[in-house]
Amino acid sequence: MERYVQIAIRSALAMGLVIGLSGCSIGSLVGAPTPEPWTPPAATATTVVAAPTATPAPPQLRTVAVAIGTFNDRRELSGQVTPVLERDLAFRQSGILRNLYVEVGAQVTTGQLLAEIDLGTLEDQLRQARINAEQDRRAIDQATARAQIDVRAAEVALASARDRLNALTTPPSATAIAEARAALQRAEAALARTRNDASAVKTRAERALLDRQAELQRAQDAYQQARARLEVEDTPEVRALVDQLAAAVRAAESAVALAQIEYDTARGNEIAAVQAAEADVELARARLDRLINGPDQFEVTAAQRAVQQAQIQLDAARQRLNPDPLLVKSLAASELAIKEIERQIEARRIYAPFDGSITAVDALVGFPVQAEVPVLRLMDNSGLQITVSGLSAEDIERIANGATVSITFVRYPGRTFTGVVRKTTAMNNPLQTPELHITYNAGDLALVVGDPALVTIDFGQREGVRWLPIEAIRRDGGPHVLVPTENGSQRVDVQLGLIVDGKAEIVSGLEAGDLVILPASS
């Protein structure tokens, strides 16, 4: 660089000297104006002008033409061995980590509680909410049970009232009338028998009473005669006879009293029995008359009113089957509170989403954790796969699900294995980094999570591809090339496709045969 600067300075000095000499000649011919007086400087420096050297020729441009050829459409992708299923687990709520139930390497099952942050008073709130809900539920159940009993009782009362009304309004059958007549006849016959039987009993009792009265009269007469004899003949024999007859009078009096009681009883029984039999006759006659003449209108009206009242009571009882709205509202509020508190508690807990083993723990008990920040990593024990990251959406689109690929592992150089592409629905999520999962069968190779692998995907050959050597592509400001023109080089932006074996596919920007300037060789 310094050499070129010296050459440029020398060339400029030589050119100035020539121009100065030329100026003097032209001035002498046309009459140059008189110059101002010149005062020499106090000191002058001696300038040594070096002889000019030859300027080197510009370098020869190297160009290359856009060619048409066949591409082996093959991609080599870097990946690593990962579990078939591995997930980072995080809390949905920030807080202080209270319990950590697992450590690295622990085997867990689906639904197992792994960690939880401090719950504060949530457990007490949940307990109280459950108590409130249980009280409301019990009150509703008790009210419903009472209402069900009332409904059953009202249904029975309504059925009885309807039966009574039906009995009144249903016309009697000939059989019923005949049975009523027979019942009246039986009652009249029973009345006659009762009168006869009761009269016979009363007659016997009356006759017995008269007999006892006659015996009493005879005893009294004998006693009076003995008393009169005693006044005349006061002897022990007479006195003994008087005492004996006095005892007979007393016995006769008792017999008369007992006979009187029996007579009164027989007469009373006769009256009662006859009255009962007469009542049976009247009842049987009334039944027969009702069957023949039909029910009394007042009875029918009363029966209809009884049915209506029973129906009203049943409707009211059924209305009570519906729980009290205030209790229902209170129960709903308690159940809603339970769900909300349970949701808050669940947001502070981490459960195992599947069976597996813990591969990482990124939290300490007693220290704060942030929501959605992973604290645990869970790996499925079902197997290993290869995960390729950093792919574009276009790459993912080109690779078919189930495509066969070749795999080499850094741990086992020189050996090639076959894998199968397995696409998942997560690839369609724009919020997640595109990944490609590949299952493989490496036999009994001792591979572990994290082992690097090289995945080769062969898409076959593509014919008629426009291409340039990769060295012709310039990258500053986006992929472009320089093309020669009459006015020098010109920039042309290009769109690249595949880059295979040092060749870059030209998708747009150039046509076959276009010349492109290659960078100068260093």
C-alpha positions as CSV (number, residue, x, y, z in Angstrom):
1,M,0.0,0.0,0.0
2,E,2.8,2.4,0.9
3,R,4.4,1.7,-2.5
4,Y,1.3,2.6,-4.4
5,V,1.0,5.9,-2.4
6,Q,4.5,6.8,-3.3
7,I,3.8,6.1,-7.0
8,A,0.7,8.3,-6.9
9,I,2.6,11.2,-5.3
10,R,5.4,11.1,-7.8
11,S,2.9,11.0,-10.7
12,A,1.1,14.1,-9.3
13,L,4.3,16.1,-9.0
14,A,5.4,15.2,-12.5
15,M,2.0,16.2,-13.9
16,G,2.2,19.6,-12.1
17,L,5.6,20.3,-13.5
18,V,4.4,19.7,-17.1
19,I,1.3,21.9,-16.6
20,G,3.5,24.8,-15.2
21,L,5.8,24.7,-18.2
22,S,2.9,24.6,-20.6
23,G,1.4,27.7,-18.9
24,C,4.5,29.7,-19.4
25,S,4.6,29.0,-23.1
26,I,0.9,30.0,-23.6
27,G,1.4,33.2,-21.6
28,S,4.3,34.4,-23.8
29,L,2.2,33.9,-26.9
30,V,-1.0,35.6,-25.9
31,G,0.4,38.1,-23.4
32,A,0.0,37.1,-19.9
33,P,-0.7,39.7,-17.3
34,T,2.1,41.0,-15.2
35,P,2.4,38.9,-12.0
36,E,2.5,40.4,-8.6
37,P,5.9,40.8,-7.0
38,W,7.0,37.5,-5.4
39,T,8.6,37.4,-2.1
40,P,10.7,34.3,-1.6
41,P,10.2,32.3,1.6
42,A,12.7,32.5,4.3
43,A,13.8,29.0,3.6
44,T,13.1,26.7,0.8
45,A,13.1,22.9,0.9
46,T,14.8,20.9,-1.7
47,T,12.4,18.5,-3.4
48,V,13.7,15.4,-5.0
49,V,11.4,14.1,-7.7
50,A,11.7,10.4,-8.3
51,A,11.4,9.1,-11.8
52,P,7.9,7.7,-12.5
53,T,7.5,3.9,-12.5
54,A,5.2,1.8,-14.7
55,T,1.6,1.3,-13.4
56,P,0.7,-2.4,-13.1
57,A,-2.1,-3.7,-15.4
58,P,-5.5,-4.3,-13.8
59,P,-6.2,-7.9,-12.9
60,Q,-8.1,-10.0,-15.4
61,L,-11.8,-10.6,-14.5
62,R,-12.8,-14.2,-14.0
63,T,-16.4,-15.1,-14.9
64,V,-18.6,-18.2,-14.9
65,A,-21.8,-18.9,-16.7
66,V,-25.0,-20.1,-15.1
67,A,-25.2,-23.8,-15.9
68,I,-28.0,-26.3,-16.2
69,G,-27.4,-29.6,-14.5
70,T,-28.7,-32.4,-12.3
71,F,-28.8,-32.0,-8.6
72,N,-28.7,-34.8,-6.0
73,D,-31.3,-33.4,-3.7
74,R,-29.8,-34.4,-0.4
75,R,-29.8,-32.7,3.0
76,E,-27.6,-33.4,5.9
77,L,-29.0,-32.3,9.2
78,S,-27.5,-32.3,12.7
79,G,-29.5,-33.8,15.5
80,Q,-29.2,-35.5,18.9
81,V,-30.6,-38.4,20.7
82,T,-33.6,-37.4,22.8
83,P,-36.4,-39.3,24.6
84,V,-39.5,-40.1,22.6
85,L,-41.4,-38.0,25.1
86,E,-39.9,-35.4,27.3
87,R,-41.6,-32.5,28.8
88,D,-40.7,-29.5,31.0
89,L,-43.0,-29.1,33.9
90,A,-43.8,-25.7,35.4
91,F,-46.2,-24.1,37.9
92,R,-49.0,-22.0,36.6
93,Q,-48.7,-19.7,39.6
94,S,-45.7,-18.0,41.1
95,G,-44.8,-18.6,44.8
96,I,-42.5,-20.2,47.3
97,L,-41.7,-23.9,46.7
98,R,-43.0,-25.7,49.7
99,N,-42.6,-29.4,48.9
100,L,-40.6,-31.2,46.3
101,Y,-41.5,-34.9,46.3
102,V,-39.0,-36.2,43.7
103,E,-35.3,-36.0,42.7
104,V,-33.3,-36.6,39.6
105,G,-33.7,-40.2,38.5
106,A,-36.9,-40.8,40.4
107,Q,-39.5,-43.0,38.6
108,V,-43.0,-41.5,38.7
109,T,-46.5,-42.6,37.5
110,T,-49.2,-40.7,35.8
111,G,-51.1,-38.3,38.1
112,Q,-48.4,-38.5,40.9
113,L,-47.9,-35.2,42.8
114,L,-44.4,-34.0,42.1
115,A,-44.1,-30.6,43.7
116,E,-46.2,-27.8,45.2
117,I,-45.8,-24.2,46.2
118,D,-47.1,-22.7,49.4
119,L,-50.9,-22.8,49.4
120,G,-51.4,-20.2,52.1
121,T,-54.9,-20.4,53.5
122,L,-56.3,-22.1,50.4
123,E,-56.7,-25.5,52.2
124,D,-58.6,-23.9,55.0
125,Q,-60.8,-22.1,52.5
126,L,-61.4,-25.3,50.7
127,R,-62.4,-27.1,53.9
128,Q,-64.8,-24.4,54.9
129,A,-66.3,-24.3,51.4
130,R,-66.9,-28.0,51.5
131,I,-68.5,-27.8,54.9
132,N,-70.9,-25.0,53.7
133,A,-71.7,-27.1,50.6
134,E,-72.4,-30.2,52.6
135,Q,-74.7,-28.2,55.0
136,D,-76.7,-26.8,52.1
137,R,-76.9,-30.2,50.4
138,R,-78.1,-31.8,53.6
139,A,-80.8,-29.1,54.1
140,I,-82.0,-29.6,50.6
141,D,-82.1,-33.4,51.0
142,Q,-84.0,-33.2,54.2
143,A,-86.6,-30.7,52.8
144,T,-86.9,-32.9,49.7
145,A,-87.5,-36.1,51.9
146,R,-90.2,-34.3,53.9
147,A,-91.8,-33.1,50.7
148,Q,-91.8,-36.7,49.3
149,I,-93.6,-38.0,52.4
150,D,-96.2,-35.2,52.1
151,V,-96.6,-36.0,48.4
152,R,-97.3,-39.7,49.2
153,A,-99.7,-38.9,51.9
154,A,-101.5,-36.4,49.6
155,E,-101.7,-39.0,46.8
156,V,-103.3,-41.5,49.2
157,A,-105.8,-38.9,50.4
158,L,-106.7,-38.0,46.8
159,A,-107.1,-41.7,45.9
160,S,-109.5,-42.2,48.9
161,A,-111.5,-39.1,48.0
162,R,-111.8,-40.2,44.4
163,D,-112.9,-43.7,45.5
164,R,-115.6,-42.1,47.7
165,L,-116.8,-40.0,44.8
166,N,-116.8,-42.9,42.4
167,A,-118.8,-45.0,44.9
168,L,-121.4,-42.3,45.1
169,T,-121.7,-41.6,41.4
170,T,-121.4,-45.1,40.0
171,P,-124.9,-46.6,39.3
172,P,-125.5,-49.8,41.4
173,S,-125.6,-53.2,39.8
174,A,-128.5,-55.6,40.1
175,T,-126.3,-57.8,42.2
176,A,-125.6,-55.0,44.6
177,I,-129.3,-54.2,45.0
178,A,-130.1,-57.9,45.6
179,E,-127.4,-58.1,48.2
180,A,-128.8,-55.0,49.9
181,R,-132.3,-56.5,50.0
182,A,-130.9,-59.7,51.4
183,A,-129.0,-57.8,54.0
184,L,-132.2,-56.0,55.0
185,Q,-134.0,-59.3,55.3
186,R,-131.3,-60.7,57.5
187,A,-131.4,-57.7,59.7
188,E,-135.2,-57.9,60.1
189,A,-134.9,-61.6,60.9
190,A,-132.2,-60.8,63.4
191,L,-134.4,-58.2,65.0
192,A,-137.2,-60.7,65.4
193,R,-135.0,-63.2,66.9
194,T,-133.6,-60.6,69.3
195,R,-137.0,-59.6,70.4
196,N,-138.1,-63.2,71.0
197,D,-134.9,-64.2,72.7
198,A,-134.7,-61.1,74.9
199,S,-138.4,-61.4,75.8
200,A,-138.0,-65.0,76.8
201,V,-135.1,-64.2,79.0
202,K,-137.0,-61.3,80.5
203,T,-140.1,-63.6,81.1
204,R,-138.0,-66.2,82.9
205,A,-136.4,-63.6,85.0
206,E,-139.8,-62.1,85.8
207,R,-141.2,-65.5,86.7
208,A,-138.2,-66.2,88.9
209,L,-138.7,-62.9,90.7
210,L,-142.3,-63.7,91.3
211,D,-141.4,-67.1,92.7
212,R,-138.8,-65.5,95.0
213,Q,-141.3,-62.9,96.2
214,A,-143.9,-65.7,97.0
215,E,-141.2,-67.6,99.0
216,L,-140.4,-64.4,100.8
217,Q,-144.1,-63.9,101.6
218,R,-144.4,-67.5,103.0
219,A,-141.2,-67.1,105.1
220,Q,-142.5,-63.8,106.5
221,D,-145.9,-65.3,107.3
222,A,-144.3,-68.3,109.1
223,Y,-142.0,-65.9,111.0
224,Q,-144.9,-63.8,112.2
225,Q,-146.8,-66.9,113.4
226,A,-143.7,-68.0,115.3
227,R,-143.3,-64.6,116.9
228,A,-147.0,-64.7,118.0
229,R,-146.5,-68.2,119.5
230,L,-143.4,-67.0,121.3
231,E,-145.4,-64.4,123.0
232,V,-147.7,-67.1,124.3
233,E,-145.3,-69.9,124.7
234,D,-141.8,-68.6,125.5
235,T,-139.9,-71.9,125.4
236,P,-136.5,-72.7,124.0
237,E,-138.0,-74.7,121.2
238,V,-140.2,-71.8,120.1
239,R,-137.4,-69.3,120.5
240,A,-135.2,-71.5,118.2
241,L,-138.0,-71.8,115.7
242,V,-138.3,-68.0,115.6
243,D,-134.6,-67.6,115.0
244,Q,-134.7,-70.2,112.3
245,L,-137.6,-68.5,110.5
246,A,-135.9,-65.1,110.8
247,A,-132.9,-66.6,108.9
248,A,-135.2,-68.0,106.3
249,V,-136.8,-64.5,105.8
250,R,-133.4,-63.0,105.4
251,A,-132.5,-65.6,102.8
252,A,-135.7,-65.1,101.0
253,E,-135.2,-61.3,100.9
254,S,-131.7,-61.9,99.4
255,A,-133.2,-64.2,96.8
256,V,-135.8,-61.7,95.9
257,A,-133.2,-58.9,95.5
258,L,-131.0,-61.2,93.2
259,A,-134.1,-62.1,91.2
260,Q,-135.0,-58.4,90.8
261,I,-131.5,-57.7,89.5
262,E,-131.7,-60.5,87.0
263,Y,-135.0,-59.3,85.9
264,D,-133.9,-55.7,85.5
265,T,-130.8,-56.9,83.6
266,A,-132.9,-59.0,81.3
267,R,-135.2,-56.2,80.6
268,G,-132.3,-53.8,79.9
269,N,-130.6,-56.3,77.7
270,E,-133.8,-56.8,75.8
271,I,-134.1,-53.1,75.1
272,A,-130.4,-52.7,74.0
273,A,-130.5,-55.8,71.8
274,V,-133.7,-54.8,70.2
275,Q,-132.5,-51.3,69.6
276,A,-129.2,-52.6,68.0
277,A,-131.1,-55.0,65.8
278,E,-133.5,-52.2,64.9
279,A,-130.5,-50.0,64.0
280,D,-129.1,-52.7,61.8
281,V,-132.4,-52.9,60.1
282,E,-132.6,-49.2,59.5
283,L,-129.0,-49.2,58.2
284,A,-129.7,-52.0,55.8
285,R,-132.9,-50.3,54.7
286,A,-131.0,-47.0,54.1
287,R,-128.4,-48.8,52.0
288,L,-131.0,-50.4,49.9
289,D,-132.9,-47.1,49.5
290,R,-129.6,-45.4,48.5
291,L,-128.9,-48.0,45.9
292,I,-132.4,-47.8,44.5
293,N,-132.9,-44.0,44.7
294,G,-129.3,-42.9,44.0
295,P,-126.9,-40.9,46.2
296,D,-127.8,-37.7,47.9
297,Q,-126.8,-34.7,46.0
298,F,-125.3,-33.1,49.1
299,E,-123.1,-36.1,49.6
300,V,-121.9,-36.0,46.0
301,T,-121.1,-32.3,46.3
302,A,-119.2,-32.9,49.5
303,A,-117.3,-35.8,47.9
304,Q,-116.4,-33.6,44.9
305,R,-115.2,-30.9,47.2
306,A,-113.1,-33.5,49.1
307,V,-111.4,-34.5,45.8
308,Q,-110.6,-31.0,45.0
309,Q,-109.1,-30.3,48.4
310,A,-107.0,-33.5,48.1
311,Q,-105.8,-32.4,44.7
312,I,-104.8,-29.0,46.0
313,Q,-102.9,-30.6,48.9
314,L,-101.1,-32.9,46.5
315,D,-100.1,-30.0,44.2
316,A,-98.8,-28.1,47.2
317,A,-96.8,-31.1,48.4
318,R,-95.3,-31.5,44.9
319,Q,-94.3,-27.8,44.9
320,R,-92.4,-28.4,48.1
321,L,-90.4,-31.0,46.2
322,N,-88.5,-28.2,44.5
323,P,-85.7,-27.1,46.8
324,D,-85.7,-23.7,48.4
325,P,-84.2,-21.2,45.8
326,L,-82.1,-19.6,48.5
327,L,-80.6,-23.0,49.5
328,V,-80.0,-23.9,45.8
329,K,-78.3,-20.5,45.3
330,S,-76.2,-21.0,48.4
331,L,-75.2,-24.5,47.4
332,A,-74.2,-23.3,43.9
333,A,-72.1,-20.6,45.4
334,S,-70.4,-23.0,47.7
335,E,-69.7,-25.5,44.8
336,L,-68.4,-22.6,42.6
337,A,-66.1,-21.6,45.5
338,I,-64.9,-25.2,45.8
339,K,-64.0,-25.3,42.1
340,E,-62.2,-22.0,42.2
341,I,-60.2,-22.9,45.3
342,E,-59.3,-26.3,43.8
343,R,-58.3,-24.6,40.6
344,Q,-56.0,-22.2,42.5
345,I,-54.6,-25.2,44.4
346,E,-54.0,-27.2,41.2
347,A,-52.2,-24.1,39.7
348,R,-49.8,-24.4,42.6
349,R,-49.1,-28.1,42.1
350,I,-47.3,-30.2,39.5
351,Y,-48.5,-33.7,38.6
352,A,-46.9,-36.2,36.4
353,P,-48.6,-36.1,33.0
354,F,-47.3,-39.6,32.1
355,D,-45.1,-42.4,33.5
356,G,-41.4,-41.7,33.3
357,S,-38.3,-40.6,35.2
358,I,-37.2,-37.2,36.4
359,T,-34.2,-35.9,34.3
360,A,-33.8,-32.4,35.8
361,V,-34.8,-30.5,38.9
362,D,-34.3,-26.7,38.7
363,A,-35.7,-25.4,42.0
364,L,-35.0,-25.5,45.7
365,V,-37.5,-25.9,48.5
366,G,-38.1,-22.6,50.3
367,F,-37.1,-20.5,47.3
368,P,-39.4,-18.6,45.0
369,V,-40.4,-20.0,41.6
370,Q,-42.0,-18.2,38.7
371,A,-45.1,-19.2,36.8
372,E,-44.5,-21.0,33.5
373,V,-40.8,-21.3,34.3
374,P,-39.8,-25.0,34.1
375,V,-38.7,-26.5,37.4
376,L,-38.8,-30.2,36.5
377,R,-38.2,-32.2,33.4
378,L,-39.9,-35.6,32.9
379,M,-38.7,-38.2,30.4
380,D,-40.9,-41.0,29.1
381,N,-39.2,-44.4,29.5
382,S,-40.7,-45.8,26.3
383,G,-37.6,-45.2,24.2
384,L,-35.2,-42.9,22.4
385,Q,-35.4,-40.9,19.1
386,I,-33.4,-38.4,17.2
387,T,-34.5,-34.8,17.2
388,V,-33.4,-32.3,14.5
389,S,-34.0,-28.6,15.4
390,G,-33.5,-25.4,13.5
391,L,-35.5,-26.4,10.4
392,S,-37.5,-23.9,8.4
393,A,-41.2,-24.4,7.6
394,E,-40.2,-25.2,4.0
395,D,-37.8,-27.9,5.1
396,I,-40.5,-29.5,7.3
397,E,-43.0,-29.3,4.4
398,R,-40.6,-31.1,2.0
399,I,-40.0,-34.0,4.4
400,A,-42.8,-36.5,4.2
401,N,-44.1,-38.3,7.3
402,G,-42.7,-41.9,7.3
403,A,-39.8,-41.0,5.0
404,T,-36.7,-43.2,5.3
405,V,-33.4,-41.4,6.3
406,S,-29.8,-42.5,7.0
407,I,-28.2,-41.9,10.4
408,T,-24.7,-41.9,11.6
409,F,-23.7,-41.4,15.2
410,V,-20.6,-39.6,16.4
411,R,-20.2,-42.3,19.0
412,Y,-20.0,-44.9,16.3
413,P,-18.3,-43.4,13.2
414,G,-18.3,-45.3,10.0
415,R,-21.6,-47.1,10.7
416,T,-24.9,-46.1,9.0
417,F,-28.3,-46.8,10.4
418,T,-31.8,-46.4,9.0
419,G,-34.5,-44.1,10.5
420,V,-38.1,-43.1,9.9
421,V,-39.4,-39.6,10.0
422,R,-42.3,-39.2,12.5
423,K,-44.2,-35.9,12.3
424,T,-46.4,-34.7,15.1
425,T,-49.1,-32.2,15.4
426,A,-46.8,-29.9,17.3
427,M,-45.0,-29.1,14.0
428,N,-48.1,-27.2,13.0
429,N,-48.0,-24.9,16.0
430,P,-46.4,-21.6,14.9
431,L,-45.5,-20.8,18.5
432,Q,-43.1,-23.7,18.8
433,T,-39.7,-24.2,17.1
434,P,-40.0,-26.7,14.2
435,E,-38.5,-30.0,15.1
436,L,-38.2,-33.3,13.2
437,H,-38.4,-36.5,15.2
438,I,-36.8,-39.7,13.8
439,T,-37.2,-43.2,15.1
440,Y,-34.4,-45.6,14.5
441,N,-33.3,-49.2,15.2
442,A,-29.7,-49.1,16.4
443,G,-29.8,-52.6,17.8
444,D,-27.9,-52.9,21.1
445,L,-25.9,-49.7,20.7
446,A,-25.2,-48.0,23.9
447,L,-26.7,-44.6,23.1
448,V,-27.7,-42.0,25.7
449,V,-29.7,-38.9,25.7
450,G,-27.7,-36.0,24.1
451,D,-25.6,-38.2,21.8
452,P,-25.0,-36.2,18.5
453,A,-26.1,-37.7,15.2
454,L,-26.0,-36.8,11.5
455,V,-29.2,-37.4,9.6
456,T,-29.1,-37.6,5.8
457,I,-32.3,-37.2,3.8
458,D,-32.2,-38.0,0.1
459,F,-35.0,-36.4,-2.0
460,G,-33.7,-38.0,-5.3
461,Q,-32.3,-36.2,-8.4
462,R,-33.6,-33.0,-9.9
463,E,-33.1,-32.3,-13.6
464,G,-32.7,-29.0,-15.3
465,V,-31.5,-27.1,-12.3
466,R,-29.8,-23.7,-12.8
467,W,-26.7,-23.5,-10.7
468,L,-23.5,-21.6,-10.0
469,P,-20.5,-22.4,-8.0
470,I,-21.0,-21.4,-4.4
471,E,-18.0,-19.1,-4.6
472,A,-19.9,-16.9,-7.1
473,I,-22.5,-16.1,-4.5
474,R,-21.9,-12.9,-2.5
475,R,-23.6,-12.6,0.9
476,D,-23.3,-9.0,2.1
477,G,-26.7,-7.4,2.0
478,G,-28.4,-10.6,1.0
479,P,-27.5,-13.2,-1.6
480,H,-26.4,-11.6,-4.9
481,V,-23.9,-11.8,-7.7
482,L,-22.0,-9.3,-9.9
483,V,-22.6,-9.5,-13.6
484,P,-20.3,-7.7,-16.2
485,T,-21.8,-4.9,-18.3
486,E,-20.5,-2.2,-20.6
487,N,-20.4,0.2,-17.7
488,G,-18.7,-2.1,-15.3
489,S,-20.0,-4.7,-12.9
490,Q,-23.6,-4.7,-11.8
491,R,-25.3,-6.2,-8.7
492,V,-28.1,-8.7,-9.2
493,D,-30.0,-10.2,-6.3
494,V,-30.7,-13.9,-6.5
495,Q,-32.9,-16.4,-4.7
496,L,-31.1,-19.6,-3.8
497,G,-32.4,-23.1,-3.5
498,L,-30.4,-26.2,-2.7
499,I,-26.7,-26.0,-1.9
500,V,-25.1,-29.4,-2.6
501,D,-21.5,-30.3,-3.2
502,G,-20.3,-26.7,-3.7
503,K,-23.2,-25.9,-6.1
504,A,-25.9,-23.4,-5.4
505,E,-29.3,-23.6,-7.1
506,I,-30.5,-20.4,-8.6
507,V,-34.2,-20.1,-8.2
508,S,-34.7,-16.7,-9.6
509,G,-32.6,-13.6,-10.7
510,L,-30.5,-15.3,-13.4
511,E,-31.1,-17.3,-16.5
512,A,-29.0,-20.2,-18.0
513,G,-25.9,-18.8,-19.7
514,D,-25.8,-15.5,-17.8
515,L,-22.2,-14.6,-16.9
516,V,-21.3,-13.9,-13.3
517,I,-18.1,-12.4,-12.0
518,L,-16.1,-14.6,-9.7
519,P,-14.4,-12.9,-6.7
520,A,-10.8,-12.1,-7.2
521,S,-8.5,-14.8,-6.0
522,S,-6.5,-13.8,-3.0
